């Protein structure tokens, strides 16, 4: 009888975004003993830019998960070990990890392709193979769910009895969007025990909250997505205890970027009130006529974006960046329009590439896709990089205006405030009109008051008389 020769291959945390040094493991989709194939997603990780699912680049049987969910791991660190057959062939499931078989000696280091997801392509390097463990493999019927990392409790509340969850049925991966999976992890809910109510059997946020009720008092929040914070605040609000939320991932990166921007670029903010009655009328007409295309969403933000892009075309010097190392102003060749979006993972600023060259229907489609993807937590690192100018729509929260902080590397950001009916002088009479406030913050190193004022004034003029979208474009 011939014994198949096997060895362990380690899959290391790749650089899923150019230049990132670490990522947090959100969810494992496999456990020791599972058979995996080349290209199969084994886990989901979160970086400072995006949540990404990681496919494994070879076949085999999972031997060990080196880190539980909730752990932040440096790029290049092994996160999973897989037993592979000779030549990298997939071992037969029935022959996986014989308990009584002696472990083979550690294989000598040999050059092999090290797979990465983005940026640099396959690399050749040296990988140390680990000796096969002699312990028996876990039974396939007993799934191993890594326990969340829990810090010292921060509330002194009476013990809370958590209802027992139903036993998981089957090993098929439930259907749910990444933010919902993250919410389930934070609440300690196994998605396989949740009854889906969404279309095509997709688990929704409401399904997870229903499975978690009555909500237990949590000791800490592992990370800081909006759903997790809301759940913990709701649970401890009656106790009056403090809640500590570790700053990780997107929130950590955002905090660092905002501090760097605020204390590096000298900010100037200018304000203007605008009568947008005609713009709001045009929005209604475009919605009713379907002129931009079936299913295309039309919103005031769309026309604000078009107005700003038109102003940038008239004053291209605003579409620039400051090069500190070379002490130069870099005039950007195309306008990548960023849209600040509040997501379950924190504030993201994905951008529409070459937005200045798009027609109004194309811009509407791109804007709709960008916001949908951001809210689902699926924005890719590429969509978050390369922005040149940004819009933040604070009006959706009922806020009149603000003094927005520049997105790092950009020269200007426009805040679009709430649209309100106010008394306004129109054709010599005081009448009710729809009015909004625009605020433009800019980097005073490369944008002087004249340039900033012209861009803001042109944007306002277009929104006051939107026909200029045609005459100025």
N, C-alpha and C positions, 0 to 999 in steps of 0.2 A: 504494500500500500504506500503510495507516494504522498508525502506531506507537503502541502503548498507552502512556499516560502513567502512570508509577509514582513512588511516593515511599516513603521509609522511615518506619516507625512504631516507636517505642521502647516496650518494655514495662518499666516500672519496678518495683523491689522494693516490693510493697505492705506495709502494716502488717497482718500476718496474726494479730496478737493485740493487743488494746488497749494502746497505750502503748509497745510494743516499738520499739526504734530500729535493730535490725540483725538479720540472719539469715545463716546459712551455707548456701551452695549445696552440697547433698549429691550430687545426680546430675542430669545433663542427659539428657533423653529425646529430644532432637532435635539436629540438626547443620546447619551451613550447607547450603542447597540443599533442605532438606526443606520440603514443603508443610504448613502448619498451618491448622487451622480454629478458628473461635470456640468456646471451651470446651475445647479440647484441652489436656491436661496436658503442659507442656514441661519442667518440672523439679521436683525435690523440694528443699525447704529446711528447715533446722532453726533454730528460735528458742530462746530460753531457756525456752519453755514446751512446745513440741511440734514434731514433724516434720509438714510440710504440703506437699501437692502443689499446684503453681500452674498453673491453667489460663490460657491466653492469651485476651484478650477480642476478638480480631479475626482475620480470614483473611489469608493471604499466604504468602510464601516466606521462610524464614529466611535472613537476610543475614549476621548476625554474632552470635556469643556473646561478650559483653564480658568475662566472667570464667570461669575454669575451675572445675571442681568443687573444693570444699575452701576456697573463698574466702569470707570474711565480708564482706557488703555492707550498707551503710547503707540504711535504708528511704528510698525516693524516688530511688534511683540506678538508672539504666537498666541492665538486665542482658542484654537481647536486642534486636536490630533486625530487623524484618520488612519485606520489600518488599511493598507492597500496590498494587493497581491503582487507577485513578481511581474515587473514590467508595468506596474500601475493598473493592472486589470482589476475589475471590481470583484471582491471576494463573494462567494455564495453566501447568502444570509444564514443558511443552516450551519455553515462551518465557521461562523464568526466566533472568535475568542473562545476556544475550548478551555474549560476551567482547569483540567488536570494536565494540560500540555505545558511543558517547560518553556520559558521565554527564550527566544533566540538572542544571540549576542547582538550588541548594538552595531549597526552597519557603519562602515567607515564613511567619513564625509566625502561627498562627491558633488561635482558641479551639476546644477540643474536649473531649469527655468523657474524664476520666481515671479508669480503672476501679480499684476497690479490692475486696478480697475480703470483708472484714468491717468492721463498726464504723461507717463513716461514709457509705456509699453513694457513688454517682458524684459526682465533683467536676468543675467547669469550670476549666480552667487553660490556660496557654500552653505549647505544646510546640515546640521548635526541631527542624525536620526536617533530617536530615543528607544531604549530597550522596551520590548513588549512586557506589559505588566502580567503577573501570574494570577491576579485576582479574577474571579469569575465575572463575566459581563452581566450587567443588570438585565433582568427579565424584560422582554419587550412589552409585556402587559402592564408594567409598573412604570409609567412615565416619570421622569425626573424633572421637576420644575425648579430651576435655581431660585433660592430664596432671595428676596430683595434685601439690599443693604440697609440696615436700620441703625440709626444712631441712638444715643441715649434719649429716653423719653423727655419731652419738654412740657408735658401737662401732668398735673396730679389730679386725675379724675377717677371716680369710682370705676371698677372693672366693667367693661362692656362685653356682653355676650354676643359673639358673632355667629349668626346662623350658619349651620353646616351647608356647604355647597353640594350640589349633586355631583355624582361621580362623572368624570369625563366619559363620553361615549365615542369610541373610535379614535383614530389618530389623524383623521383628515383635518387640514388646517381650516379654521373657520374663516368666512369672508368678512373682512372689516377693513376700514381705511386706517392708515398709520396713526392719526391722532386718536382714533377710538382704541386701537391696540395699546397706545401709551396710557390712555385713561384707565383701561382695564388693568394694566400692570400696576399703576399707582394705587388703584383701589383694591388690589389683591384678588382680582376676579379672573378665573380661568375662562377664556372665551368659549371653550368647548362646552361649558355648562350654561351658556347664555342662549336664550331663545331669540332668534332674529326676527325682527318685524319689518326690516327694510326691503326694498325691491330686490328680487332675485336672491333672497336669503341673506342679505348683507346685514351685519350687526350694526346698530346705530348707537349714538351716545346715550339715548334714552334707554335702550335695552341694557346697557352696562349699568347705568344708574339704578334701574329697576332691580337688577340682579344684586346690587350692593345694598339695597335697603333692607332693614334699617342700617344706615351708615355707621360703621364703628368709628370711635375716636382714634385718629391716627397719631402715632408718635412723632413722625417727621414726614416731610415730603421729600422723596428721593431727588426729584428735579423740579423744575418750576413751570410746567405748562399751565395754561389758564384753568383747564378742567380740574387738575389736581389741587391747585390753590383754592378754587371755589369749593371743592368737596371738603377739604380740611377746615376751611373757615366756617362752613356751614355746620360741621360736626362739633367744633369747639366754641362756637360763638356764645353759647350759654354758660360755659365754664369760666369765661374771662381770662383764660390762660394765653400766654404768648405762643406764637407759632413761628418756627424758624424754617426758612426755605433756602436750601443751598443754591447758590448761583452757579449754574452750569450751562454748557452748550451755547445756544443762541443768546440767552439773556446775559451770560458772562461776556460774550464777544461784543454784544451791543453796548453794555456798560463801558467796557474798555474803549470801544471806538468813539463813543460820545464824549468821554472824558478827554481823549486825545484830540478830538475835533474842537471841542469847546476851548481848550487851553493852547491850541496850536494856531488855528485860523482865527484872525480877528473878525468877529461877526458884526455885521451891520444889518438891521432889520428895518424895512420901510413898509408902510401900510397904506391901503387905499380902499375906500368904500365904493361899491359899484352897483348901479341899477341893472340887474340882470333879468328884468321882466321879459325882454325880448328873447333872451337866451332860454329861459324856462318855457316860453311859448314854442320856440323851435324844438326843444326836447320833446314836448308833447306831440308836435306835428310829426316828427320823425318816428316816434313810437307808433302813432296811429296809422301812418302811411306804410310802414314797413319798408321805406325807401332804401335803408341800408342793408336789407337782406332778411330773409326769414330766420327767426330765432336769434337775431343779433340784438343784444341789450343796448339800450340808449339811456344814458344818464347825464346829469349835469357835469360829472367828472370828465366824461368824454369830451365835452366842448371846452372845458377848462384846459384839458391836455392839448387839444387842437389849438387853442388860443396861445398857450405858452410856446408850443412848437413853432407857431407862426412868428411870434415875437423873437424867438431864438434865431429863426432864419433871417430876420431883419437885423439882428445884433449878434452875430456868431461869436463875438468875443466872450459872451457870457458862458459859452459851452467850452469851458477850459479847466485846467488843473494846475496846481502849483508844484513844481519840481524842486524840492528843498535841496537835494544833493547837488544839482547843477545850477541852482538859482535861476530857473527859467520858467516862463509861463508856457504851458503846452496847450495849444488850441486843438481841440478834438475834431477829427475828421467826420464823425457822424454823431448824431444825438441818440444816446441810449437813455430813454426816459424811465426813471425809477418811480415806482408807486409804493409808498409806505403802506404796509399791510399788517394789521394786528391779527396774529394767528395763535393757535393753542401753544405754539413753541416760543412765542415772544414776537417782538417786532422784526419783520423782515422787509427788505427793500429790493424785490426783484425788479428787473428792468426790461423794457421792450427794446430790443436791438434795432438800431437804425430807424427809430420811430419817426424821425423827420421826413423820411422818404415815403411814408405810408399815406394812402388816401384815407378819408374819414371812415369808410366801411372797413378797411383793413385795420385801422387803429382801433375801431370798436371791437372787432374780433380778437385782436391781440390783447386788449385790455381785459376782456371777459375771460379769456383763457388764463391770463396771468393771475387774476384775482382768485379764480376757481382753484388753480393748482396751489396757490399760497395758502388758502384756507384749509385745504386738505392735507397740508404739511408735506407736500411732495415737491416743493421747489428745489431744483437742482443747483449745485454750486455755480454752474455756468450762468444760470439766470440771475444770480445774486452778485456777479462780478461785472466790472466794466461800465457801471452806470456813470453818466456825465451830468445829469440834472434831475431833480426829484420833485414830486408833488406829494404833499401829505394832506389828506382830506379829513381835517378835524371837524368839519361841519356835520359829519354823520353822527357825532356824539352830542350834537346840540351846542357846540362851542363856537363862539363868534370868530375868534382868531387866536394866534399864539406867536411866539418867537421861535420858530423851528431851528434846530441845530443841524448844521450841514452834515450830509452823509460824507464820511471821510473820502478825500480824493476828488470831491466835486466843488464847484465854485458857487452854486446857488441852489436854494430849495424854496418852493412856493407852498404856502399854507392856504388852503381853500376852506373858508369858514361856512357856518350855517347860513342858509338862505331864509330871510325873514321878511314879512310884510311890514314896512315902515313908512311913516309920512315922508314924502319926497317932493321936491320942487320939480315939476315936470310941465313944460310948456307954459311956464309962468304961474302955475297953480300948485298948491300943496295937495297932493293926492297919495293914496296908498300905492306903493310900488314894492316889488320884490328886490331886496337888497342883500348883498353879501360883502364880506371884508376879505381882501387878499393881503397876505403878508409875505414879503420876499426877503429872506436872509441870504447874504452873500459874503464871500471872503474878500475883505477889503484890501488884501495884498494885490489882487489881480483884477478886482472889480471896483471901480470908483463910484462915487455917488451918481454921476451923470449916467453911466452905463446901467447901473442897477435901476435907477429911476425910469429910464427909457423902456427897459424890458417890462417893468411892472406897469407902467402907464399904457404901453401897447397891449399887454394882456388884458387890462381892464377895458380899454377902448373896444377891443374885439368882443368881449362879453357883453358890453353895453349895446353894441350894434353888431350882432353876429354875421351880418352880410359881409363884413370885412374879412371873414374867413375865406370868402371867395375872392374878393378884390385884392387882398394882400397875399394870398397863397400863390 
